[in-house]
Amino acid sequence: MTRFFLLLMPALLCGCALRGDDTVEPPAELESLEATLEIARLWSTKVGKPSERLRLGLQPATDGARIYAASHNGRVAALDAESGRRQWVVDTELPLAAGPSFGSGLLVAGTTDGDLVAFDASNGEQRWKVQVGSEVLAPPAVNRNVVVYRTVDGRLRGADPASGATLWSVEQSMPALTLRGNTAPYVVGQVVVCGFDNGRVGAYQLNNGDPIWELTIAAPTGRNELERLVDISAGIQVVGNDVYTAGYQGRAVGLDLRTGEVLWQQQLSSFAGLGADINSVYVTTDVDAVVALDRQGGRTLWRQEALRLRDLTAPARHREAVVVGDYEGYLHWLSPDDGRFLGRARAASGRILGAPLIIGLNVFVQAEDGTVAAFTVVDEAREL
């Protein structure tokens, strides 16, 4: 069966939505704000060439001291987290599409040609490259004993970190129409949790891929393939023994990691992603509202709609704020209490790729124009 992959921007296709009268709704214009946080750029650099409109899973990773980043034209770099100075750079000439992900001294990335490739994190030397048969668009999860990765053909696999050889494989059915992009697998202890294009989420044994539980989060309904489109491309968050995820044209749910029992559910459509802290789950909806849900019961705490259709990233908790990136390279800091704007800074001229990476007091992002940048909050001018 022929399958089609939608290159989705906010509210279908091109960063705009169709209103009832079939006119195009543009992304919201940014309004001036009175910042209560002083945001400082620590450094900014370019890693490779731009990758506009490809909807890749390239995003920075860290070992705590270094930031690792890759570009679609094959460049992989290690940057000092404090200064941004390059520690090493390699040109692989591979069409990199996801990662790099760090773990146990290894960097692992995927390509649009269906390769999984690993590098020595200390110097960038290629350790191995294996053909996996399908495009890799989600950052792998790298563990000491296994590398877990998703491919666009509906498979979740575990690979040997020493050689890249397949250790186990899980396959889900693929619908005729899916969103471009995949959920990155999330490893916690000896369990890996992942979402799939058919609207299902599952937890699997890390050592052999045996299923622990599987659950449908978004069920297809409607008269045509577009109306029936469901997809778990919004990522996974785990806090303690609770799993949080959301589906396109589906729901946001809290699940028990051990059993898959639904703890709460909220009708909500998302393909950008979600973040979580000890109190709340923060979701970017399919029309780019940022919604805060009570982590324990799923109750809506607040909803910020001023960034509508700005192709937002998943939210990330940064100090006493929640930060998201948008399609023009802006970062927005919101109050976790009520969603009001606290600050704004521009990281790049292109779309921010993936949720901001938080390391201590600093925020790191990568953009489609090849920029990797670091920011921090230097002055909290008012009490939040």
C-alpha positions as CSV (number, residue, x, y, z in Angstrom):
1,M,0.0,0.0,0.0
2,T,1.3,3.4,-0.9
3,R,1.9,5.6,2.1
4,F,2.1,9.4,2.3
5,F,4.0,11.5,4.8
6,L,2.7,15.0,5.5
7,L,5.3,17.7,6.0
8,L,3.1,19.5,8.6
9,M,3.5,23.0,9.7
10,P,1.0,24.5,12.2
11,A,-2.6,23.5,11.5
12,L,-1.7,21.6,8.3
13,L,0.7,22.0,5.5
14,C,2.3,25.5,5.5
15,G,2.3,27.4,8.8
16,C,-1.2,28.6,8.3
17,A,-4.7,27.4,8.9
18,L,-7.9,27.5,6.8
19,R,-10.8,29.3,8.4
20,G,-14.4,28.5,7.7
21,D,-14.5,30.8,4.7
22,D,-11.4,29.1,3.2
23,T,-9.2,32.1,3.8
24,V,-5.7,31.6,5.1
25,E,-5.0,32.5,8.7
26,P,-1.4,33.8,9.1
27,P,0.8,33.1,12.1
28,A,0.3,35.4,15.0
29,E,2.4,38.6,15.0
30,L,4.6,39.0,18.1
31,E,3.4,41.8,20.4
32,S,5.7,43.9,22.4
33,L,6.1,42.8,26.0
34,E,7.4,44.2,29.3
35,A,10.0,41.6,30.1
36,T,10.4,40.5,33.7
37,L,13.3,38.3,32.9
38,E,16.6,39.5,31.5
39,I,17.7,37.0,28.9
40,A,21.4,36.9,27.8
41,R,22.9,35.1,24.8
42,L,26.0,33.3,26.0
43,W,27.2,32.3,22.5
44,S,26.1,31.4,19.0
45,T,27.8,29.4,16.2
46,K,26.9,27.7,13.0
47,V,27.1,24.0,12.5
48,G,26.7,23.1,8.8
49,K,24.3,24.4,6.2
50,P,20.6,25.2,6.5
51,S,17.9,22.5,6.3
52,E,14.7,24.5,5.8
53,R,11.4,22.8,5.5
54,L,12.8,19.2,5.9
55,R,11.3,18.7,9.4
56,L,14.3,16.9,10.6
57,G,15.0,15.5,14.1
58,L,18.3,17.2,14.4
59,Q,18.8,18.7,17.9
60,P,21.7,19.2,20.3
61,A,22.8,16.6,22.9
62,T,25.1,16.9,25.9
63,D,27.4,15.0,28.2
64,G,27.3,17.9,30.7
65,A,30.5,19.6,29.6
66,R,30.0,19.6,25.8
67,I,27.2,20.3,23.4
68,Y,27.0,17.9,20.4
69,A,25.2,19.0,17.2
70,A,24.9,17.8,13.6
71,S,23.7,19.2,10.3
72,H,21.9,17.7,7.4
73,N,24.9,18.2,5.1
74,G,26.9,15.8,7.3
75,R,28.8,17.9,9.8
76,V,29.0,16.8,13.4
77,A,30.6,19.1,16.1
78,A,31.4,19.1,19.7
79,L,31.2,22.5,21.4
80,D,32.2,23.7,24.8
81,A,29.0,24.2,26.7
82,E,30.2,27.4,28.5
83,S,31.9,29.2,25.6
84,G,30.7,27.5,22.4
85,R,34.3,26.9,21.2
86,R,34.6,23.9,18.9
87,Q,36.3,20.9,20.5
88,W,36.2,18.9,17.3
89,V,34.4,18.9,13.9
90,V,34.0,16.0,11.4
91,D,32.4,16.1,7.9
92,T,30.7,12.8,7.3
93,E,29.1,13.7,4.0
94,L,26.0,11.8,5.2
95,P,22.5,13.3,5.0
96,L,22.0,13.4,8.8
97,A,18.4,13.7,9.9
98,A,18.1,12.9,13.6
99,G,20.3,13.3,16.7
100,P,23.0,13.1,17.6
101,S,22.2,11.4,20.8
102,F,24.8,10.8,23.6
103,G,25.4,8.0,25.9
104,S,28.3,6.0,27.3
105,G,30.9,7.9,25.3
106,L,29.0,7.3,22.0
107,L,27.1,9.7,19.7
108,V,24.5,8.1,17.5
109,A,22.6,9.8,14.6
110,G,20.2,8.7,11.8
111,T,20.1,9.7,8.1
112,T,17.5,10.2,5.4
113,D,19.1,7.4,3.5
114,G,18.3,4.9,6.2
115,D,21.6,4.7,8.0
116,L,22.3,4.6,11.7
117,V,25.8,5.9,12.4
118,A,27.8,6.1,15.6
119,F,30.8,8.3,16.6
120,D,33.3,8.4,19.4
121,A,32.2,11.4,21.5
122,S,35.7,12.2,22.5
123,N,37.0,12.9,18.9
124,G,34.2,12.4,16.4
125,E,35.8,9.3,14.9
126,Q,33.2,7.0,13.2
127,R,32.7,3.8,15.1
128,W,30.2,2.1,12.8
129,K,27.5,2.6,10.3
130,V,24.6,0.2,9.5
131,Q,21.9,0.3,6.9
132,V,18.5,0.0,8.7
133,G,16.2,0.1,5.6
134,S,14.2,3.3,6.4
135,E,14.7,6.9,7.2
136,V,15.5,7.8,10.8
137,L,13.8,11.0,11.9
138,A,13.8,10.8,15.7
139,P,16.9,11.0,17.9
140,P,17.9,7.6,19.2
141,A,18.2,6.7,22.9
142,V,21.7,5.6,23.8
143,N,22.2,3.2,26.7
144,R,25.3,1.4,27.8
145,N,23.9,-1.9,26.6
146,V,21.6,-0.9,23.7
147,V,20.9,1.8,21.2
148,V,17.1,2.2,20.7
149,Y,15.9,3.9,17.5
150,R,12.7,4.5,15.5
151,T,12.4,4.3,11.7
152,V,9.6,5.8,9.6
153,D,8.5,2.3,8.5
154,G,6.9,1.8,11.9
155,R,9.7,-0.2,13.6
156,L,11.4,0.3,16.9
157,R,14.7,-1.5,17.2
158,G,17.4,-2.2,19.7
159,A,21.0,-2.2,18.4
160,D,24.4,-3.3,19.9
161,P,26.3,-0.2,20.9
162,A,29.6,-1.9,19.9
163,S,28.6,-2.8,16.3
164,G,25.1,-1.4,15.4
165,A,23.9,-5.0,14.9
166,T,20.1,-5.4,15.5
167,L,19.4,-7.1,18.9
168,W,15.6,-6.9,18.7
169,S,12.8,-5.3,16.7
170,V,9.2,-4.2,17.3
171,E,6.9,-3.5,14.4
172,Q,3.6,-1.6,14.4
173,S,1.1,-1.3,11.5
174,M,1.4,1.9,9.4
175,P,-1.6,4.0,8.4
176,A,-1.8,5.3,4.8
177,L,-1.2,8.9,5.9
178,T,1.2,10.0,8.7
179,L,2.9,13.2,9.9
180,R,6.5,13.7,9.1
181,G,8.6,12.9,12.1
182,N,8.6,10.2,14.7
183,T,8.5,10.0,18.5
184,A,11.9,9.6,20.0
185,P,12.1,6.5,22.3
186,Y,12.4,7.3,26.0
187,V,14.5,5.0,28.2
188,V,13.9,4.8,31.9
189,G,15.6,2.1,33.8
190,Q,15.2,-1.2,32.0
191,V,12.1,0.0,30.0
192,V,11.8,1.9,26.7
193,V,8.6,3.8,25.9
194,C,7.7,4.9,22.4
195,G,4.8,6.2,20.4
196,F,3.8,5.2,16.8
197,D,2.2,6.6,13.7
198,N,-1.0,4.4,14.3
199,G,-1.8,6.3,17.5
200,R,-0.4,3.7,19.9
201,V,2.1,4.0,22.7
202,G,4.0,1.0,24.1
203,A,6.5,0.1,26.8
204,Y,9.0,-2.6,26.1
205,Q,11.8,-4.5,27.9
206,L,15.0,-2.7,27.1
207,N,17.1,-5.9,26.8
208,N,14.9,-7.8,24.3
209,G,12.0,-5.6,23.1
210,D,9.3,-7.8,24.7
211,P,6.1,-5.7,25.2
212,I,5.1,-4.8,28.7
213,W,2.0,-2.9,27.6
214,E,0.6,-1.2,24.5
215,L,-2.3,1.4,24.4
216,T,-4.1,3.3,21.7
217,I,-4.0,7.0,22.5
218,A,-5.5,8.3,19.2
219,A,-8.1,6.3,17.3
220,P,-8.8,7.1,13.7
221,T,-12.2,8.5,12.9
222,G,-13.7,10.3,9.9
223,R,-14.6,9.8,6.2
224,N,-11.3,10.3,4.5
225,E,-7.6,9.6,5.2
226,L,-6.9,13.2,6.4
227,E,-9.7,13.1,8.9
228,R,-8.6,9.7,10.1
229,L,-4.9,10.8,10.5
230,V,-3.6,10.0,13.9
231,D,0.0,10.0,15.0
232,I,2.1,10.0,18.2
233,S,4.8,12.4,17.1
234,A,4.6,14.6,20.2
235,G,7.2,12.8,22.3
236,I,7.2,11.1,25.6
237,Q,7.9,12.5,29.1
238,V,8.4,10.4,32.2
239,V,8.3,11.7,35.8
240,G,8.8,9.0,38.4
241,N,6.5,6.2,37.4
242,D,4.2,8.4,35.3
243,V,4.3,8.6,31.5
244,Y,2.9,11.6,29.6
245,T,2.2,11.8,25.9
246,A,-0.1,13.3,23.4
247,G,-1.4,12.4,20.0
248,Y,-2.4,14.3,16.9
249,Q,-6.3,14.4,16.7
250,G,-6.2,12.4,19.9
251,R,-5.7,13.1,23.6
252,A,-3.1,13.9,26.2
253,V,-2.8,11.2,28.7
254,G,-1.0,10.3,32.0
255,L,-0.1,6.6,32.2
256,D,1.3,4.3,34.8
257,L,4.8,3.3,33.5
258,R,4.5,-0.2,35.1
259,T,1.1,-1.2,33.8
260,G,0.0,1.3,31.1
261,E,-3.1,2.1,33.2
262,V,-4.6,5.5,32.2
263,L,-4.3,7.9,35.1
264,W,-6.1,10.7,33.4
265,Q,-6.9,11.9,29.9
266,Q,-7.6,15.2,28.2
267,Q,-9.0,15.8,24.7
268,L,-6.1,17.6,23.1
269,S,-4.3,17.4,19.7
270,S,-0.6,17.9,19.4
271,F,2.3,17.0,17.1
272,A,5.0,19.4,18.4
273,G,5.4,17.8,21.8
274,L,5.2,18.3,25.5
275,G,7.3,18.8,28.6
276,A,6.8,18.2,32.3
277,D,8.0,19.1,35.7
278,I,7.0,18.0,39.2
279,N,3.7,19.9,39.1
280,S,2.6,20.3,35.5
281,V,2.6,18.9,32.0
282,Y,3.1,21.6,29.3
283,V,1.7,20.8,25.8
284,T,2.0,22.6,22.5
285,T,-1.2,22.0,20.6
286,D,-1.7,21.5,16.9
287,V,-2.5,25.2,16.5
288,D,0.4,26.3,18.8
289,A,-1.4,27.2,22.0
290,V,0.7,26.3,25.0
291,V,-1.4,24.5,27.6
292,A,-0.5,23.6,31.2
293,L,-2.2,20.6,32.7
294,D,-2.1,19.4,36.3
295,R,0.3,16.5,36.4
296,Q,-1.8,14.5,38.9
297,G,-5.2,14.9,37.3
298,G,-4.9,16.4,33.9
299,R,-7.0,19.5,34.7
300,T,-6.2,22.5,32.5
301,L,-4.4,25.2,34.5
302,W,-3.9,27.8,31.9
303,R,-3.7,28.3,28.1
304,Q,-1.5,30.8,26.2
305,E,-2.8,31.4,22.7
306,A,-0.8,34.5,21.7
307,L,1.7,32.4,19.6
308,R,-1.0,30.7,17.5
309,L,0.4,29.1,14.3
310,R,4.0,30.1,15.0
311,D,5.2,26.5,14.6
312,L,6.2,26.1,18.2
313,T,8.5,23.5,19.7
314,A,7.7,21.4,22.7
315,P,7.9,23.3,25.9
316,A,10.8,22.9,28.3
317,R,11.1,24.0,31.9
318,H,13.9,26.5,32.5
319,R,14.5,27.8,36.0
320,E,11.3,29.6,37.0
321,A,9.9,29.6,33.5
322,V,8.7,27.5,30.6
323,V,10.5,28.1,27.3
324,V,9.4,27.4,23.7
325,G,10.9,28.2,20.3
326,D,9.1,29.2,17.1
327,Y,9.5,29.3,13.3
328,E,11.3,32.6,13.2
329,G,14.0,31.6,15.6
330,Y,12.5,33.3,18.7
331,L,12.5,31.8,22.2
332,H,9.7,32.7,24.5
333,W,9.8,32.4,28.3
334,L,6.4,31.9,29.9
335,S,5.3,31.8,33.5
336,P,4.6,28.2,34.7
337,D,1.9,29.7,37.0
338,D,-0.3,31.4,34.5
339,G,1.3,31.4,31.1
340,R,2.1,35.1,30.9
341,F,5.1,36.2,28.9
342,L,8.3,36.8,31.0
343,G,10.9,37.3,28.3
344,R,11.9,36.8,24.7
345,A,15.1,36.4,22.7
346,R,16.0,35.6,19.1
347,A,18.3,32.7,18.6
348,A,18.4,32.5,14.8
349,S,16.6,33.4,11.6
350,G,15.2,29.9,11.0
351,R,12.8,27.6,12.8
352,I,14.0,26.1,16.1
353,L,14.5,22.4,15.8
354,G,13.1,20.4,18.7
355,A,12.5,21.3,22.3
356,P,15.1,23.5,24.0
357,L,17.8,21.6,25.8
358,I,18.2,22.7,29.4
359,I,21.5,22.2,31.2
360,G,21.7,23.7,34.7
361,L,20.9,27.4,34.3
362,N,21.3,27.5,30.5
363,V,19.2,26.9,27.4
364,F,20.6,25.4,24.2
365,V,18.8,25.3,20.9
366,Q,19.5,24.5,17.2
367,A,17.7,26.1,14.3
368,E,17.1,25.1,10.6
369,D,19.6,27.8,9.5
370,G,22.4,25.8,11.1
371,T,22.7,28.0,14.2
372,V,23.4,26.5,17.6
373,A,23.0,29.0,20.5
374,A,23.0,29.2,24.3
375,F,21.1,31.5,26.5
376,T,20.7,32.2,30.2
377,V,18.5,34.2,32.6
378,V,20.8,36.8,34.1
379,D,18.5,39.0,36.1
380,E,15.0,38.3,37.5
381,A,13.9,41.9,37.7
382,R,10.7,41.1,39.5
383,E,9.5,38.3,41.7
384,L,7.7,35.7,39.6
